[in-house]
Amino acid sequence: MHTTIRFSVGACARRVAAACLVAWLCAGCVSISAAGPAAHEQIVFFPSLASDSGNGQWLVTVQGRVFKPAEGSAIREAAIDGFAKILKVSPKDEPYRSRAHHFFSDSSRNVRVTVKIGSQTATLPSSDPAGYFTGNLVLANAEVMRIEKDGMIPFESLPTAANARSFAGSVTLVPDEGVTVVTDLDDTIKITEILDRDKKIENTFIKEFEAVPGMQKLYRSWQAALGPGTRFHVVSAGPWQLNEPLRRFFAEQDFPAFTWDMRSVDIGFDPFVALKEAQADPQVTFDHKVKKIRDLMTRFPKRHFVFVGDSGERDPEVYSAILSDAAFSDRIDAVFIREVQPLDQEARYRKLFAGAAAAAKFQVFKQPSQLRLPPFASPSASLCAEDGVTH
């Protein structure tokens, strides 16, 4: 059933707003970093990558978020109930309740997490206002080879005096050479219906996640065609708070393993602010994606890249901006855009991918079975998602 989102403030929403104001007035403005996690705090590590520095060492990126779960917090639970009223869904319905608990988890800022990787211990930079942290450390090649398993290296956080738990994570080793598939999330591999605000919210918070038909088979066929050096990297403007349920979904759907870049957003506890934060400004999305992709390509100067996105937002503009940069264009083998716009986009694409070289790398598709990897991305084969055999 179609969900209509209304913005009228009822009695419940007023109570939530009042609770939020009290919480804000009572909160201290702590600016001094503390060792974490503290009591009742948790850490979630997000899939990140490691690169060979070329001097017998690996540069390892660790990223994650420190937070207090929404469960057990009267203010957060009230915000979840208020958000449910805005969305006109029962606050007890699943999967709404589960995702809302992730979304409204309480960000822990200015926390420094210490991790142990192999025999090395490192304290990472402080978490930002959204609880997000990221840091790099260097491991010797011999140490990486000793602890590596199936192309990944495990690590864990160290307990603190206030919290005896340790939290596990892993980092994907990315070889110097190979192909990285940079993929968008919404309406590229997961159905979100980004052009319809009500359906977008419904598909994000209320309905069971649904994969774009054929994309899992397509990515698996590319993985087989391009070989063991192939990596898949999600670049999304969605908030990190939703990364865990998304990761579980894609694992259940048997997609290849992804490393991730998402957006650091402090959701807070006001359901109206949360609704706004769930919808990234188009320019913010553009700037975020361009920066993350450029950083990725700069870090791996010998790797080639395939970009996959959709026409619902600004993926064509993002990929065009990077393809037009001489520092990167030669290593971009293909740009694939899934057509979701109801209107003709031909003029848009002609402008963005002008010139024979750019046009040759660009392809629009509606069904994944239409796609073939170009010869320069896959010297030995082009694979089709529909039948999974070499042509």
N, C-alpha and C positions, 0 to 999 in steps of 0.2 A: 504494500500500500504506500502511496506517495506521501511523504512527510512534508508538511508546511511549517516553516520556521517563522515564529512570530516574536516580535521584540517588545511587546507590552510587558510592563513590570507589575507582577502580581504581588500578593502578600508574601509568598515564599521568597521571591526574588529580593524583596525589600529586607527581609530578615537576613538573607545571605549577605547583602550589601552592608548591613549594620555589623554583622559578624566580621566581615572583611575590614571595616574601618577600625574596629576594636583591635583586631590582630595587627594592623599596620601601626596603630598608636603604641601598642605594647612591644613591637619588635625593636630590638636594638640595632643600631647601625654599626655592626661589627666590621672593621676593616683589616684586622690583624688575622693573618692566615693561621689556621690550626691544623694539627695532624688529624687525619680522619681515616676511617669514619668514626664519628662519635656514637654514643649510645643511641639506638633506634635508627641510625642512618644505614643506608645500603649503598653499594657500588654496583653499577652495571658497566661492563666494558663492551665497547662497540668494535666490530671487526675492522681491523686496520692492517697496514702493510709494512713490509720491511724491504729495503733496497740495498743492493750490493754497492758499497762505496768504492770498490775497485782497488783497495789497498789492504786486502785481507780482513776487512771489517764490514759489518752490516749496520745500516742506519735503521733503527727499529722505532716505529711510531706506536705509542700507546694512547688510546683515547677512551673516554668514558664519562660517566655522570655520577655525582654523589647526590643522594636525595633521601628524604624521609617519606615512606609510603603513605598514601592517602588513607589507607585502612587504619582505623583507630583515631583519626583526627576529626573532631567534631566539625571544625571549620571546613576541612576538605570534603568531608562527607556531605555537608550542607551545600557546598559548591556543586558537587556531583548531582545532588537532587535538584538544585536550581537549574543546572545545565540541561537536565532531562526535561524539565518543564518547558524550557525554551525550545527544545527539539521536539516536544510533544511525544515523548516516549516514556514508558514506565521506567523509573530509576532502577528497578530490580531486574529488568530484562538483560539477558546476555545476547550478543557480546558487549552491549553498551557499558554495563557496569565494569567489566574487566578493562576495557579501553579507557574509560573515564578515570579509573584508578591510576593507570599509567599517566594519562594526560595531566591530571591534577596533583601528581606527586609533588612534594614540597622540595624545591631546589635548595641545595646547600652550597652557598657561596664561600669563597675564601678558605677552601679546604685543600690541604695538600695530601695526596695519596702516595704511599710508598709501595712499590712493587718489587717482587723478586723474580728475575728471569735467569734460569740456570743458576750460576754461582754469583750473579751480580744483583745488587740491590740499588734501587734508584728512587729518589723522591721527585715527583712530577710537579710542574707548575700549579699554582692555585687554581681552583675551580672558579668559573665566571658566575655572574648572577643567575644563570640558568642551571648551575651545578656542573656544567660541562668543563672538562679539562682535556688537554692533549699535550704530549711531550715526546721528545726524541731521546733515545739513548743509543750508545754504540756497543755492539757485541763483536768479539773476534770471530772470524769464520770458523775456527775450530770449535768454539763454544756453540755456535749456531748448529753446526753439523752434529754435535753431540746430543743436543736436546730436540732437534727437528724430528717431526713425525708427519708423514704424508703432506709435506710442503708447508707445515705450520709449526710455530714454536709456542708452547704454552707458558703462562705465567700466572701469578696470583698476587693479590694485595697482602700486605702484612697486617696482622691484627694490631690494635692499639690498646692502650690501657683501659679505654672506655668501651671497647667493642672487640670481643674475642674472635669474631668471625673473620674468615678470609674469603675473598671473592676471586673467581677464576676468569681468565680471559685467554685469548690467543691472537697471534699475528700471522698473517699470510706472507710467505716469502715470494717475492716477485723477481724473476730473473731479469737480467739486463735487456735481453731480447725476447721478442714474442709479440703477441697482439693483445691489447687491452680493449675490451668492449665497454665503452662508457654508456650506461643506460639510464634514462629517466625512469621514474616510478609510476606516477599517476597517468593512467590511460595509455601507457606504453607497455607495462607488464602487469599492472593491476587496474581493473575497471574502477574508475572514480567518477566519471562524467563531470569533469572539471568545469565545463561550460554552463552547467546548471547548478546554481548555488545550493539549492535544497537537496538535490540528488548527491552532490559532492559531500555534504555533511552526513547524509544518510549512509553513503557508501564508506565513509571514513569511521563513523562512530556507531552505527546502528545495525547495518546488515552484515552478514558474513562476508569476509573478503572474497573476491572472485578474480581469478587470473584472466588476462586477455587470452582468449583461445589461441592455441598454437605457439605462444611465445616460449613456453618451457621447452617444447620439442625443437623449436628453432635454435635456442641457445645451446641446448645439448648437442645438436648437430654441428654447430659451429665449434664447440669445444672439441668434438671428435675430429673435425676437419683441420683445425689449426694446431692441434697438438698440445702437449703438456705445458707449454709456456703460456697458454691462454689464460687470461684473467678477466673477471667481470666486476665492474665497479659502478655502484649506484651513486648518482649525484642528484639530490633532491632538495627542494626548499622546505620540505616538511620538517616539523620539529623532532628533535631526538627523542622526545618523550614517547613517541609511537614506534620507535625502532624495534623494541622487543616483540610486540605482537606481529609486526611485519616480517621479522626474521623467522619467527615460528611458522608463519603462513607459507613463505617461500620454501622453507625446508620441507614442509608437508607436501608441497606441490612438486618437489624434486627439481627445483631450479638449480643451476650450478651455484656454488658458494659465491657470495658477493662480499667485497669490502665496501664500505659506506662513507659517504659524506652527506650529512644533513645539516639542518640549521639550528643554531643555539638560540632558544627562545625561552625567556622566563615567563611561564604561563600565569603565575600568580594564583589567586583563589577567587577572583571575580568572574562569574560565568560569562558576562557580557564582554569583558576584556578577552577572555579565553576564546570566545567565538571569533573575535577580530583577529587574534593572533594565529588562529588556525587557517586564516586565509592570507597568505603572503602577498604583499604588493608586487605587481608585475616587475617593476624596476628592481626591487629587492631580490626577487627571484633571478632575474637576468644577471645582476651583478654577482650574486652568490655563485651561480653555476659557472659563469665565465672564469671567475677567480679560481674556483676549485679545480676546474679542468686544466687551466693553464698551469697551476701549481703541480698537478699530477704529471703533465707532459714534460714540464721542466725537470722534475725529479727523475724521469725515466727517458733520457734523450735518445736512446737507441730503440725504444719500443715503438711499434705502430699502433694506430688507434682506429676503431670503428665506433661511430656515434649512432645511437638509436634513441629516438624521441617521438613526440607526437605534435600535431598541429594545434592542440587545444590551447596552449599558452605560447611561450616564446622559445621553445626548443629550436625551431628553425633559425631564429635570430641569434641565439646563443652559439649554435654550431657554425653559422655563417661568420660570426665575428672571429672565431678561432681559426676557421679555414682560411680567412682572408689575411691572417697574420703570417708573414713569410717565415717566421721562426718555427711555425708548427705545420704549415700546410702540406709539406712533403711527406709527413708521417701520418696524415689522416687518409686512410684508405677508402673510407666510405661513410656517407651520411644517409641514414634511413629514417624517414619520418612516417609514422602511422597517421593516416588521414582520419580525423574525427570531426573536423569542421563541416557544418552543413552547407556552407557557401563555397563557391569556386575559389581556390587559393593559387591559381596558376600565376597571376600577376605578382603575387607575394613571393613565390618561389623563383620566378625569373629574375626579380630584382636582387634577391638574396644570394642566388647561386649563378650569377652572371659569369660568362666566360666559359670556354670549352672545358678547361681543366676542372673547374668547380662543378659544372653541370654533369660531367662524366662520373663524378663521385656521388652525386645526389640521386636518391630514388624515393618516391612516395609509394606507400603500400597500404592496403586495407586489410589484407589477409597475410599473415606471416609466410604462408606457402608461396607467395609471389616472389620472395627474396632469394637471391643468389649472392654469395660472397663474390666480389670481383677477383679476377686472377691475381692482382697484385697483393690482395690480402691473403689469399690461399693459393700458393703456387701450384699445388698438386691437385686441387679439387675445388668444386663449388657444390655446396650441399643445400638441399631443399628441406624445409621443415616438414613438408607434407609426407615425404616417403623415406627420408633419412638415408638415402643411398647416394653414392658418388655419381656425378654426371661429368 
